[in-house]
Amino acid sequence: VAKALGGLIPLPEPGLNDPRRKELIELEQQKAAIDTKADSLVRRELWLGLAYLVVQTAGFMRLTFWELSWDVMEPICFYVTSMYFMAGYAFFLRTSKEPSFEGFYQSRFNAKQKKLIESQGFDIRRYSELKEIFYPDSSSQQAFTTASFDHSK
């Protein structure tokens, strides 16, 4: 009840000279650097994954058409494909996100971002508090989205 009533009472908006605004700007710059680093790490992983799949496909083609035959390679390809399906299903069970390129990217990005935040000592709580003070509408919308759809926590 207190929170509901507190939401009805208008709070004074922070001014442009508020020292917390400068702190928020510094934290936003740090977070932007962390996000950029996490993005580059995830993109490197994705490119390595593509390279792995290209090499595997080339190897299967070589084995199918020159070394062995389709009769030998068909069950191997079937089981490899089944393993990839099971890996996608396990990804879904673990993260509650659809096993798509976007879902995989977002999951890896969140993991890398979390590691970088911890390793660099970034104060995510203070950042969230300041963001709530200066951008109350966007923070509440983000909190709703995270709470409603992200079941990995």
Secondary structure as UniProt FT lines:
FT   HELIX           2..8
FT   TURN            16..17
FT   HELIX           19..62
FT   HELIX           63..67
FT   HELIX           70..95
FT   HELIX           101..119
FT   TURN            120..121
FT   HELIX           124..134
FT   HELIX           136..149
//
